Amino acid sequence: MISVQLKALTNIDITTLSSYAAKICYTADVPELGQLIQVKERLFTPGHHTTIEHNHFTFLLNGLSVSSVLFGIHLNAPYYNSDQRSGRFSKMYDNPDIESIREYLHSFYPTEDIDSAICFIQKGVDIYQRHIGSLTDLSAQIIRRDRPFATEKYIEQNAKKFAQEQLRVFISQVTPTALVTTVNTSALAALWRVAWSPEMRQITDKMRDAVLSVQPDIAYMFDETKRTGQDWFPRLEQKIATIRTEPVCTLLAADPGTEVIPSMKDSVDLLPFSPFAMNNQIRTIHTQIEVSCGTMGEDQRHRSIHRGEPVITGAFYVPPLLAMAGLQETARNYMQDYLDLSDKLSPALMTTIMPYGAMARYEKQATVNALLHEQGKRLCWCAQEEISEIARQLRAALKQKHLSLGDKLAPPCYTGSCHEGVRFCGRQTRRDLVAEYFPKRTV
């Protein structure tokens, strides 16, 4: 079951700190900390919320489903910081606790056909376990072929990891996860009010309760009469399963202007703060992508990029290793089983058990600064295969229309030096051929 623990908070209570922040705006002299005003009447209700945003709360969320993060906590909330357990450390792959998952689903959907949902979840686990050994061997072969400088230790450490990353398309996103997330007071109040699914309501209720246990005087921020109570879930576009062996990135519009500057060579992202790059903030790149839901979760890590509402297309992503192993028909049948369940299960439950490989389509809009930061991470050879392929497609499209910007989007090892240290991928980077050489990824 989902547990929420308040791990850290600002060391001054909300009423005191927000009063101080408000008074400093309207006094000639610096006020004394501790001089209080009526925060509810003068700040919260009128909407002067910058004053309450100085307080932050750090929570440990444990036992929630991956889907409640992907289509919940991270869906459309830019005012947070999160660090989530990597999927490769989940027990769902080798030793899933199916009975705990059954109890989890029943607690949120007590009147639904949980047996059918569990049968689908178990089928995906069985496919994964049946093929992980052979795909690990195939992954090792591909690493030796494509990464001539990879050591045997690197291959041993990463062959199963890469196979797992690609085979996880058969795993349901009901998979339990954990994350540390930090939000400010205003963001928490907003997220609680708009919580749009049974899981989201329970999670945000527990976050609220944890805060009120130490700061009960702000209970007015969580007024039940203000809660929207509206349900949301991604729309299912079609019920006939199709297979894709590549994600899709379409460049809809680009206005990079003439102000693009090279990414500053620093582990800290300087571009959003530098006055020399301010014009990049009003230049935008507009794309539409179709990716697996697993990669949508990777994409959400870049919070400075705006994303539109996702639609589940009915397609299923078959990554390169799975295509080499001839698993396309297995994947199509598995996805069709999922789509058939939509006739008997609610959209909310369908969202919770959605497989990682189900593909979502949505639009993205990024400033040039945000794009340079994102692509610097996603074009690196250490990025996962599918999200790297999306970045490769975007770079190719931009090079056709906006050569100067396209040239700046390349793996860091092509434009400078590898910054991965011991995680060096073992590839031959071919800096001298950067304009022509940028191959499609396999692992």
NUDRENLO-599760 format. One record per residue (C-alpha): residue number from 1; residue in three letters; y, x, z. Coordinates in steps of 0.05 Angstrom, whole numbers, plus 32768, in hexadecimal, padded with zeros to 4 digits. Example, Ala and Ser with C-alpha at 12.3 -4.5 7.8 and 13.67 -1.06 7.14 Angstrom:
BEGIN
R  nuba  dodo    yy    xx    zz
R     1   ALA  7FA6  80F6  809C
R     2   SER  7FEB  8111  808F
//
This chain:
BEGIN
R  nuba  dodo    yy    xx    zz
R     1   MET  8000  8000  8000
R     2   ILE  8048  8015  7FF6
R     3   SER  8068  803A  802F
R     4   VAL  80B2  804D  8035
R     5   GLN  80CD  8082  8064
R     6   LEU  8115  8094  806E
R     7   LYS  8113  80E1  806E
R     8   ALA  815C  80F4  806F
R     9   LEU  81A1  80D4  8071
R    10   THR  81EA  80E8  8074
R    11   ASN  81F8  8100  80BB
R    12   ILE  8233  80D0  80C5
R    13   ASP  8228  8085  80C4
R    14   ILE  8242  805B  808B
R    15   THR  8279  8036  80B1
R    16   THR  8297  8077  80CC
R    17   LEU  8294  809F  808B
R    18   SER  82AB  8067  805D
R    19   SER  82E5  8057  808C
R    20   TYR  82F9  80A0  808A
R    21   ALA  82F4  80A3  803E
R    22   ALA  831E  8064  8037
R    23   LYS  8354  8079  8069
R    24   ILE  835E  80BD  8048
R    25   CYS  8373  8098  8009
R    26   TYR  83AB  8072  802B
R    27   THR  83C8  809F  8060
R    28   ALA  83FA  80D8  805B
R    29   ASP  83D3  8102  808E
R    30   VAL  8389  8111  8091
R    31   PRO  836B  80DB  80BF
R    32   GLU  833D  80E9  80F9
R    33   LEU  82F4  80DF  80EC
R    34   GLY  82E0  80A3  8116
R    35   GLN  831C  8076  8108
R    36   LEU  82F8  8037  80F0
R    37   ILE  830D  7FFF  80C2
R    38   GLN  82EA  7FBE  80B0
R    39   VAL  82BC  7FD9  807B
R    40   LYS  829D  7F96  8068
R    41   GLU  82DF  7F71  805E
R    42   ARG  830A  7FAA  8043
R    43   LEU  82D9  7FD4  801B
R    44   PHE  8295  7FB5  800D
R    45   THR  82A7  7F6E  7FFB
R    46   PRO  82E4  7F81  7FD0
R    47   GLY  82B9  7FB3  7FAB
R    48   HIS  82D8  7FF5  7FC2
R    49   HIS  8294  8015  7FC1
R    50   THR  82A5  805D  7FB4
R    51   THR  82B3  8061  7FFF
R    52   ILE  826B  804D  8011
R    53   GLU  824C  807B  7FDD
R    54   HIS  8257  80B8  8008
R    55   ASN  821A  80A4  8030
R    56   HIS  81D6  80B5  8013
R    57   PHE  818F  80A4  8027
R    58   THR  8151  80CB  8015
R    59   PHE  810F  80A4  8014
R    60   LEU  80C7  80B6  800C
R    61   LEU  80A6  807E  7FE3
R    62   ASN  805A  8083  7FE4
R    63   GLY  8022  8058  7FC9
R    64   LEU  804B  8034  7F95
R    65   SER  8032  802E  7F4E
R    66   VAL  804C  805A  7F16
R    67   SER  8060  801A  7EF1
R    68   SER  808E  8006  7F2C
R    69   VAL  80B3  8047  7F21
R    70   LEU  80B4  8045  7ED5
R    71   PHE  80C7  7FFC  7ECF
R    72   GLY  80E8  7FF9  7F14
R    73   ILE  8109  802F  7F3D
R    74   HIS  811A  805B  7F00
R    75   LEU  8124  8025  7ECB
R    76   ASN  8170  801C  7ECC
R    77   ALA  818B  803E  7F0A
R    78   PRO  81B3  807D  7EFA
R    79   TYR  81CE  8087  7F41
R    80   TYR  8192  80A9  7F60
R    81   ASN  816C  80EA  7F65
R    82   SER  8120  80EA  7F65
R    83   ASP  80E6  811B  7F66
R    84   GLN  80A4  80F9  7F55
R    85   ARG  805C  8111  7F5C
R    86   SER  8043  812B  7F1A
R    87   GLY  800E  8100  7EFC
R    88   ARG  7FDD  813A  7EF7
R    89   PHE  7FD7  813A  7F43
R    90   SER  7FC2  80F2  7F47
R    91   LYS  7F7D  80E0  7F62
R    92   MET  7F79  80A9  7F2D
R    93   TYR  7F58  80D7  7EFA
R    94   ASP  7F1C  80F4  7F1D
R    95   ASN  7F13  80C9  7F5C
R    96   PRO  7F39  8087  7F57
R    97   ASP  7F37  8058  7F92
R    98   ILE  7F2D  8018  7F6A
R    99   GLU  7F26  7FEC  7FA8
R   100   SER  7F6A  8002  7FC2
R   101   ILE  7F87  7FF2  7F7E
R   102   ARG  7F67  7FAD  7F81
R   103   GLU  7F87  7FA1  7FC5
R   104   TYR  7FCA  7FBA  7FAB
R   105   LEU  7FC9  7F8A  7F70
R   106   HIS  7FB1  7F50  7F9A
R   107   SER  7FEA  7F5A  7FCC
R   108   PHE  801D  7F50  7F95
R   109   TYR  7FF8  7F1F  7F67
R   110   PRO  7FCA  7EF6  7F96
R   111   THR  7FBF  7EBD  7F66
R   112   GLU  7FAD  7EE6  7F28
R   113   ASP  7F6D  7EFE  7F08
R   114   ILE  7F6A  7F42  7F29
R   115   ASP  7F22  7F4E  7F14
R   116   SER  7F37  7F4F  7ECA
R   117   ALA  7F6E  7F80  7EDA
R   118   ILE  7F3F  7FAD  7F01
R   119   CYS  7F0C  7FAC  7EC8
R   120   PHE  7F41  7FC4  7E98
R   121   ILE  7F58  7FFB  7EC7
R   122   GLN  7F11  8013  7ED2
R   123   LYS  7F04  8015  7E87
R   124   GLY  7F3E  8046  7E7E
R   125   VAL  7F26  8072  7EB6
R   126   ASP  7EE0  8074  7E98
R   127   ILE  7EFB  8089  7E54
R   128   TYR  7F23  80C0  7E75
R   129   GLN  7EE9  80DB  7E9E
R   130   ARG  7EBA  80D9  7E62
R   131   HIS  7EE7  8105  7E38
R   132   ILE  7F0D  8134  7E67
R   133   GLY  7ED8  816B  7E63
R   134   SER  7ED5  8170  7E17
R   135   LEU  7F21  8169  7E0F
R   136   THR  7F2C  81A0  7E42
R   137   ASP  7F01  81CE  7E16
R   138   LEU  7F27  81B8  7DD8
R   139   SER  7F69  81C4  7DFB
R   140   ALA  7F54  820B  7E0C
R   141   GLN  7F43  8218  7DC2
R   142   ILE  7F87  81FE  7DAC
R   143   ILE  7FAC  8229  7DE0
R   144   ARG  7F88  8268  7DC7
R   145   ARG  7F9B  8257  7D7F
R   146   ASP  7FE4  8243  7D89
R   147   ARG  7FF8  826F  7DC3
R   148   PRO  7FE4  82B7  7DB3
R   149   PHE  8004  82D4  7DF1
R   150   ALA  7FE4  82A3  7E22
R   151   THR  7FB8  82C6  7E55
R   152   GLU  7F72  82AE  7E67
R   153   LYS  7F8E  829B  7EAC
R   154   TYR  7FC3  8270  7E8A
R   155   ILE  7F8E  824F  7E5E
R   156   GLU  7F62  8241  7E9A
R   157   GLN  7F9C  8223  7EC1
R   158   ASN  7FB7  81F8  7E89
R   159   ALA  7F7E  81E2  7E5C
R   160   LYS  7F6A  81A8  7E8A
R   161   LYS  7FB3  8198  7E99
R   162   PHE  7FC3  818F  7E4F
R   163   ALA  7F84  8165  7E44
R   164   GLN  7F96  813B  7E80
R   165   GLU  7FDD  8130  7E68
R   166   GLN  7FC3  8114  7E26
R   167   LEU  7F86  80EE  7E40
R   168   ARG  7FB0  80CA  7E74
R   169   VAL  7FC3  8098  7E3E
R   170   PHE  7F84  8073  7E54
R   171   ILE  7F9A  806F  7E9D
R   172   SER  7FBD  8032  7EB8
R   173   GLN  8002  803A  7ED6
R   174   VAL  7FEB  8016  7F14
R   175   THR  7FDC  805E  7F28
R   176   PRO  7FF8  806B  7F6E
R   177   THR  8030  809E  7F71
R   178   ALA  8063  80B9  7FA2
R   179   LEU  80AB  80CF  7F9C
R   180   VAL  80E6  80E6  7FC4
R   181   THR  8125  80C1  7FAE
R   182   THR  816D  80C4  7FC6
R   183   VAL  819F  808C  7FBC
R   184   ASN  81E4  807D  7FD6
R   185   THR  81F5  803E  7FFD
R   186   SER  8213  8018  7FC3
R   187   ALA  81D8  8028  7F95
R   188   LEU  81A6  8012  7FC9
R   189   ALA  81CA  7FD0  7FD4
R   190   ALA  81CD  7FC4  7F89
R   191   LEU  8184  7FD6  7F7D
R   192   TRP  816E  7FA8  7FB6
R   193   ARG  8196  7F6E  7F99
R   194   VAL  817C  7F73  7F53
R   195   ALA  8133  7F84  7F63
R   196   TRP  810D  7F63  7F2A
R   197   SER  80C3  7F65  7F3A
R   198   PRO  8095  7F59  7F76
R   199   GLU  808C  7FA4  7F7F
R   200   MET  80D6  7FB4  7F79
R   201   ARG  80E8  7F7F  7FAC
R   202   GLN  80B7  7F9B  7FDF
R   203   ILE  80CD  7FE3  7FD2
R   204   THR  8117  7FD4  7FD9
R   205   ASP  810B  7FA7  8016
R   206   LYS  80E9  7FE2  8038
R   207   MET  8122  8011  8024
R   208   ARG  8154  7FDF  8040
R   209   ASP  812D  7FD7  8081
R   210   ALA  8128  8022  808A
R   211   VAL  8174  8029  8084
R   212   LEU  8184  7FED  80B1
R   213   SER  8156  8009  80E6
R   214   VAL  8188  8042  80EF
R   215   GLN  81C8  8020  80D7
R   216   PRO  81C1  7FD5  80E8
R   217   ASP  820C  7FC8  80E3
R   218   ILE  8209  7FC8  8096
R   219   ALA  81D7  7F8E  8092
R   220   TYR  820E  7F66  806E
R   221   MET  8203  7F92  8031
R   222   PHE  81BE  7F72  8028
R   223   ASP  81D0  7F28  8026
R   224   GLU  8193  7F00  800F
R   225   THR  81C0  7ECC  7FEE
R   226   LYS  81DA  7F03  7FC0
R   227   ARG  8196  7F18  7FA7
R   228   THR  818B  7F05  7F5E
R   229   GLY  8141  7EF4  7F63
R   230   GLN  813A  7EFD  7F17
R   231   ASP  80F9  7F19  7EFC
R   232   TRP  80F8  7F4C  7EC4
R   233   PHE  80C0  7F6D  7E9E
R   234   PRO  80BD  7F8F  7E5A
R   235   ARG  80B1  7F61  7E20
R   236   LEU  806F  7F67  7DFA
R   237   GLU  807F  7F69  7DB0
R   238   GLN  803A  7F5C  7D92
R   239   LYS  7FF2  7F50  7DA8
R   240   ILE  7FCE  7F77  7D71
R   241   ALA  7FC0  7FBF  7D85
R   242   THR  7FD6  7FF6  7D56
R   243   ILE  7FCF  8041  7D5C
R   244   ARG  8004  8077  7D56
R   245   THR  7FF5  80C1  7D55
R   246   GLU  803E  80D3  7D59
R   247   PRO  8079  80B9  7D81
R   248   VAL  80B6  80A5  7D58
R   249   CYS  80FE  80BA  7D5F
R   250   THR  8131  809A  7D30
R   251   LEU  8179  80B3  7D2E
R   252   LEU  81A4  8075  7D2A
R   253   ALA  81E9  8094  7D2E
R   254   ALA  8208  80D7  7D41
R   255   ASP  824F  80EA  7D50
R   256   PRO  824C  8132  7D68
R   257   GLY  8292  8141  7D4F
R   258   THR  82A7  818A  7D4A
R   259   GLU  82AB  8199  7D94
R   260   VAL  8263  81AD  7D9F
R   261   ILE  825C  81EE  7DC6
R   262   PRO  821D  8216  7DD4
R   263   SER  81F6  8204  7E12
R   264   MET  8211  8231  7E4A
R   265   LYS  81DD  8263  7E61
R   266   ASP  81D4  824F  7EA9
R   267   SER  819D  822D  7ED0
R   268   VAL  81D3  81FC  7EE7
R   269   ASP  81E8  81C9  7EB3
R   270   LEU  8232  81DC  7EAA
R   271   LEU  8243  81B0  7E6E
R   272   PRO  8255  816F  7E93
R   273   PHE  8285  8196  7EC0
R   274   SER  82A6  81C6  7E8F
R   275   PRO  82EB  81B2  7E74
R   276   PHE  82D9  81D7  7E34
R   277   ALA  82A2  81A5  7E26
R   278   MET  82C7  8165  7E39
R   279   ASN  82CB  814C  7DF1
R   280   ASN  827F  814F  7DEF
R   281   GLN  8280  8116  7E21
R   282   ILE  829D  80E5  7DEE
R   283   ARG  826F  80FB  7DB5
R   284   THR  822E  80D4  7DB4
R   285   ILE  81E9  80D7  7D94
R   286   HIS  81C6  8093  7D8C
R   287   THR  817B  8091  7D82
R   288   GLN  8140  8061  7D85
R   289   ILE  80FE  807B  7D9D
R   290   GLU  80B7  8060  7DA4
R   291   VAL  808E  8087  7DD6
R   292   SER  8055  807C  7E06
R   293   CYS  8068  8060  7E4A
R   294   GLY  8052  80A1  7E69
R   295   THR  8086  80C6  7E41
R   296   MET  80BA  8090  7E4F
R   297   GLY  80B3  80A5  7E98
R   298   GLU  80C1  80ED  7E84
R   299   ASP  80FD  80D6  7E5C
R   300   GLN  811B  80B2  7E98
R   301   ARG  8124  80F4  7EBC
R   302   HIS  8164  80FE  7E94
R   303   ARG  8192  80CE  7EB8
R   304   SER  81D1  80E1  7E91
R   305   ILE  81B4  80C0  7E53
R   306   HIS  81BA  8074  7E49
R   307   ARG  817C  804D  7E36
R   308   GLY  8174  8006  7E1C
R   309   GLU  8141  7FD2  7E32
R   310   PRO  80FA  7FE7  7E1F
R   311   VAL  80CB  7FBD  7DF5
R   312   ILE  8080  7FC7  7DF7
R   313   THR  806D  7FCB  7DAE
R   314   GLY  8022  7FC0  7DB0
R   315   ALA  8015  8006  7D96
R   316   PHE  7FED  803A  7DBC
R   317   TYR  7FFB  8084  7DB9
R   318   VAL  7FC1  80B3  7DA8
R   319   PRO  7FD7  80FB  7DB5
R   320   PRO  7FBF  8136  7D8A
R   321   LEU  7F83  814A  7DB4
R   322   LEU  7F69  8103  7DB5
R   323   ALA  7F73  80FC  7D6A
R   324   MET  7F4C  813C  7D5E
R   325   ALA  7F14  811F  7D89
R   326   GLY  7F13  80DF  7D60
R   327   LEU  7F27  80B0  7D98
R   328   GLN  7F55  8083  7D6E
R   329   GLU  7F25  8048  7D6D
R   330   THR  7F16  804F  7DB7
R   331   ALA  7F60  804D  7DC3
R   332   ARG  7F6C  8011  7D96
R   333   ASN  7F35  7FE9  7DB9
R   334   TYR  7F50  7FFC  7DFD
R   335   MET  7F97  7FE6  7DEB
R   336   GLN  7F7C  7FA5  7DCD
R   337   ASP  7F59  7F97  7E0F
R   338   TYR  7F9C  7F9F  7E31
R   339   LEU  7FC1  7F71  7E00
R   340   ASP  7F8B  7F3C  7E07
R   341   LEU  7F97  7F3A  7E52
R   342   SER  7FDD  7F20  7E45
R   343   ASP  7FBF  7EDB  7E39
R   344   LYS  7FA5  7ED7  7E80
R   345   LEU  7FD2  7F05  7EAB
R   346   SER  801C  7EFE  7EBB
R   347   PRO  804E  7F2D  7E9A
R   348   ALA  805D  7F4C  7EDE
R   349   LEU  8013  7F5E  7EEA
R   350   MET  800C  7F75  7EA1
R   351   THR  8046  7FA5  7EAD
R   352   THR  8026  7FC0  7EED
R   353   ILE  7FE3  7FD1  7ECB
R   354   MET  8000  7FE8  7E89
R   355   PRO  7FDE  8028  7E6F
R   356   TYR  8005  8069  7E67
R   357   GLY  7FF6  8067  7E1C
R   358   ALA  8017  8024  7E0E
R   359   MET  8055  8033  7DE4
R   360   ALA  809C  801C  7DF4
R   361   ARG  80D6  801A  7DC4
R   362   TYR  811E  8020  7DDC
R   363   GLU  8161  803C  7DC8
R   364   LYS  8184  8078  7DE7
R   365   GLN  81CC  808E  7DE6
R   366   ALA  81DF  80D4  7DFD
R   367   THR  821F  80FB  7DFF
R   368   VAL  821A  813F  7DDE
R   369   ASN  821B  8160  7E23
R   370   ALA  81E2  8135  7E3B
R   371   LEU  81BB  8142  7DFB
R   372   LEU  81C2  818D  7E00
R   373   HIS  81A8  818B  7E47
R   374   GLU  816E  815D  7E37
R   375   GLN  8158  8183  7DF9
R   376   GLY  815C  81C6  7E1D
R   377   LYS  8124  81AB  7E4A
R   378   ARG  80FC  8183  7E18
R   379   LEU  80FA  81B5  7DDF
R   380   CYS  80DD  81EA  7E0D
R   381   TRP  8094  81F7  7DFC
R   382   CYS  8081  81E7  7E44
R   383   ALA  8096  819E  7E3B
R   384   GLN  805F  816B  7E31
R   385   GLU  8049  8161  7DE9
R   386   GLU  8064  811B  7DDB
R   387   ILE  80A9  8123  7DF8
R   388   SER  80AF  8166  7DD5
R   389   GLU  809E  8144  7D93
R   390   ILE  80D5  8111  7D9D
R   391   ALA  8106  814B  7DA8
R   392   ARG  80EC  816E  7D6A
R   393   GLN  80F6  8130  7D3F
R   394   LEU  813D  8127  7D59
R   395   ARG  814E  816F  7D4C
R   396   ALA  8135  8169  7D04
R   397   ALA  815E  812A  7CF9
R   398   LEU  819D  8149  7D15
R   399   LYS  8195  8188  7CEC
R   400   GLN  8197  815E  7CAD
R   401   LYS  81D9  813D  7CBF
R   402   HIS  81FA  816A  7CF3
R   403   LEU  81E1  81B0  7CE7
R   404   SER  820B  81D1  7D1E
R   405   LEU  81F0  81A4  7D54
R   406   GLY  81A9  81A6  7D39
R   407   ASP  81AA  81F2  7D3B
R   408   LYS  81BD  81F1  7D84
R   409   LEU  8180  81C6  7D95
R   410   ALA  8146  81F7  7D99
R   411   PRO  8118  8211  7DCF
R   412   PRO  813E  8241  7DFD
R   413   CYS  8111  827A  7DE7
R   414   TYR  812C  8272  7DA0
R   415   THR  8175  8276  7DB4
R   416   GLY  816F  82A7  7DEE
R   417   SER  8133  82B7  7E19
R   418   CYS  80FC  8291  7E3D
R   419   HIS  8111  8278  7E81
R   420   GLU  80CD  825F  7E97
R   421   GLY  80B8  82A0  7EB8
R   422   VAL  806F  829D  7ECD
R   423   ARG  8069  825B  7EA7
R   424   PHE  8074  827E  7E64
R   425   CYS  804E  8256  7E30
R   426   GLY  8030  8290  7E0A
R   427   ARG  804B  827D  7DC6
R   428   GLN  8069  82AA  7D91
R   429   THR  80B0  828F  7D8D
R   430   ARG  80C4  82AA  7D48
R   431   ARG  810F  82AE  7D58
R   432   ASP  811C  82CC  7D14
R   433   LEU  8103  828C  7CF3
R   434   VAL  8122  8259  7D22
R   435   ALA  8144  8233  7CEA
R   436   GLU  8101  8225  7CC7
R   437   TYR  80CD  822F  7CFC
R   438   PHE  80C5  81F7  7D2E
R   439   PRO  807E  81DC  7D2A
R   440   LYS  8061  819C  7D45
R   441   ARG  803F  81A2  7D89
R   442   THR  7FF5  8198  7D96
R   443   VAL  7FF2  81A7  7DE0
//
